[in-house]
Amino acid sequence: MYILSSNKSEHIKSIYENHTGRERGYFYLNRYGIPIKKKDDKNNIVTIPGLILINNKYREILIIEGKKFSNLNQGLKEINNFDLIENLHVKKEYSEYDTSRGVVT
């Protein structure tokens, strides 16, 4: 997925990358990163995707989970759990953008 985020057009940029491991990534607004908490204020677990891209030309946010093809069904289930990160960060900061979710194999 890193290749996907680095081979982008001038209108598309990464605003979140999860490099796995224990450390949480940062949600980027301009040049400054906001840490993504493991839980929200109500103690709900914030499930994070592998990558979030912003397309400024078409005013859309792409929330992407990466899986091996053999785990595609698991990824399709997991993208349903991105409501918190979408509502706490994406829609809060980019309310005028459309959002979509998908799985990359």
C-alpha atoms as one frame of an Amber mdcrd trajectory, in Angstrom:
protein
   0.000   0.000   0.000   2.953   2.311   0.451   3.536   2.081  -3.298  -0.103
   3.055  -3.840   0.324   6.157  -1.689   3.645   7.191  -3.220   2.554   6.813
  -6.876  -0.179   9.383  -6.756  -1.114  12.321  -8.874  -0.585  15.911  -7.802
  -4.199  15.958  -6.535  -3.953  12.880  -4.311  -1.967  12.669  -1.092  -1.809
  10.439   1.933  -3.283  11.869   5.126  -2.868   8.665   7.166  -0.592   5.628
   6.846  -0.578   2.680   9.217   2.807   0.971   9.155   1.610  -1.823  11.492
   3.167  -2.568  14.835   2.174  -1.063  18.162   2.699   2.594  17.317  -0.318
   4.492  16.059  -0.033   6.649  12.974  -0.777  10.340  12.615  -3.705  11.917
  10.799  -2.193  14.780   8.799  -3.731  18.199   8.403  -1.450  20.319   6.263
   2.017  19.599   7.692   0.988  18.742  11.245   0.113  15.253  12.436  -2.601
  14.504  14.967  -2.053  11.220  16.842  -4.851   8.688  16.442  -5.945   7.451
  19.872  -6.596   3.757  20.482  -9.950   4.554  22.116 -12.457   7.389  21.900
 -13.844   9.383  24.838 -16.446   6.640  25.476 -13.744   3.935  25.622 -14.673
   2.479  22.211 -11.768   0.999  20.230 -10.851   3.105  17.185 -10.240   0.626
  14.355  -7.710   2.046  11.919  -7.271   1.407   8.195  -4.017   0.841   6.388
  -4.199   4.080   4.434  -6.321   7.197   3.982  -5.914   9.219   0.792  -7.370
  12.598  -0.047  -8.207  13.592  -3.615  -8.510  17.373  -3.643  -9.504  17.545
  -7.309 -12.655  15.469  -6.789 -13.090  16.359  -3.106 -13.092  12.781  -1.885
 -11.451  10.749   0.844 -10.510   7.118   0.221 -10.262   4.922   3.332  -8.326
   1.801   2.367  -7.540  -1.494   4.062  -4.832  -3.734   2.627  -5.105  -7.520
   2.739  -3.653 -10.527   1.009  -6.106 -11.917  -1.532  -6.625 -14.947   0.724
  -7.893 -12.539   3.455 -10.123 -10.430   1.210 -13.331 -11.380   3.044 -11.771
 -10.394   6.360 -10.843  -7.008   4.889 -14.369  -6.497   3.556 -15.688  -7.056
   7.094 -13.065  -4.792   8.660 -13.927  -1.743   6.545 -17.317  -1.717   8.278
 -15.488  -0.913  11.529 -13.992   2.401  10.390 -16.929   4.546  11.564 -15.045
   6.049  14.505 -11.959   7.141  12.590 -14.188   8.439   9.812 -16.389  10.438
  12.194 -13.712  11.566  14.684 -11.148  12.661  12.113 -12.117  12.491   8.448
 -15.608  14.023   8.521 -14.626  16.432  11.278 -11.787  17.914   9.232 -13.114
  17.309   5.703 -16.885  17.603   6.065 -17.280  18.906   2.504 -15.590  15.796
   1.023 -17.253  12.509   0.070 -15.795   9.410   1.703 -15.554   5.853   0.449
 -13.969   2.680   1.798 -12.300  -0.183   0.004  -9.913  -3.111   0.214  -6.697
  -3.390  -1.785  -5.219  -6.868  -2.289
